[in-house]
Amino acid sequence: MQIRLKRIYAAAGTQDGTRILVDRLWPRGVRKEDAVIDFWMKDIAPSTGLRKWFHHDPERWEEFCERYYAELDAAPDAVQAMQEQIQKGRVTLVFAARDESHNHALALKQYLELK
C-alpha cells in the first residue's frame, strides 16, 4: 500500500499517483482550476464539530485520532471508496493544514494502513 501525504500548496509531482483532496472545506488561496487533484473526497474528512474541537492542538492529537477513527468506522462507503483508489496504485492524500505532524490526513493514512 502506497499512501503519501502532501500539502495542497506544495507542487504536484510525477510520483504522487492519484491525488485526493481530503479536506471538507476548499483550501484558502487555491483556485479550483489551478489545483492538481484527481478527486475531492469531502465525506472522508472529519466532521465540522470534530475539526473545530481539535483545532490542530497537539495535546488533543490522540483523542482526535480516536474520535476520527470512530467517524470513519461509521462511514464505510467513504472508506471503501478510498480503499478502491488505493488498490489501483499510489495515492497522495492532499490537505491544507499547516501542521504536518498533527492533521487529519496523517490520521487518515494511519487508519487506512491498519485496515
N, C-alpha and C positions, 0 to 999 in steps of 0.2 A: 504494500500500500504506500503510495507516494503522495503525501499531502504536504504542501508548502504553505507558508503564510507570507503575505506581503501587504504593506500599506498601499492604499489606492493612490497615494501621492508619489510613490516610487515608480520608476519607469517599468513598463512591462518588458519581459524578457522572453527569449525563444525557449527557455527551459521551463516556463511557467505551466505549460499544458493548458487545460481548461481553467479559465479564470472565473471564479464565482464570488460575487459580492454578497457578503453575509451580514450586512447591516440592515436594520429595519428602516432607517432613515437614509435618504440620499446624502452622501458626504458633501460637506460645505466646500464651496470653491471649485467643485469639479463639474464641468458641463457634461451632460449625458452623451453628447456627440463626441466628446474627447476621451471619455472613459473607455479603457480597453478591458471590457468584461464580456464574457460569453453568456452568463446568467446572473440574474439578481434574485436570490432566494431569501426574501424578507421573512418568510414563515419559519426559517430555521434560526433566526436571531432571537435573543432573549426578549421577553415581554417588556413593554414600556415600563411597567412598575418595577421589574427586576433591574432593568438598566439604570433607572433613576436611583433606586436604592443602593446599588453597587457604587455608582459614580466613580469608578476606577480607583477605589480605595484599597490599597494592598492589604490592609488589615481585614478586609471583608472577602478576600480572594477565595479562601477555602469554602466559606459558606455560600458565596456566589456560585462556585462550581457545583456544589451540591444542589442548590436551587435550580440552576440552569439545566443540569442533568435530569432533574425531575420534570422540567418543562419539555425537554427533548424526549424523554420516555413517554410523555403524554401526546407527542406529535409524531407518531410512527410514519405517517405519509411523507412528511418533510424529511425525516431521517432516511427513509427508503429512497427518496429522490436523490438525496446527496450520495448515498451509497452506490446507487446506479451510476452516477457520474464518476465516482472513484474507481469503480470496476472497469471503466473504459480506459483508464490511464491516469497519468499525473494530473493532479488538481491543485490549484493555488487558491486558498481562501483569502479573499481580498477584503480589507477592513479599513476603517478610518481612524481608529483610536490611536492616540499618541503613545500610550504606554504599551510597548511591545512585549512586556513581561506579564502583564495582568489585563487581559482583554478577552472578550467573548470568543474571538476567532481561535485563540490558543486553547481555551476551554473546549470549544467545539472539536478542534483537532484531536485533543486528548480523548474526548468522548468517542469519536469515530474510530480511533485506533484501538479502543477497548472492545468495540463491537465486532 
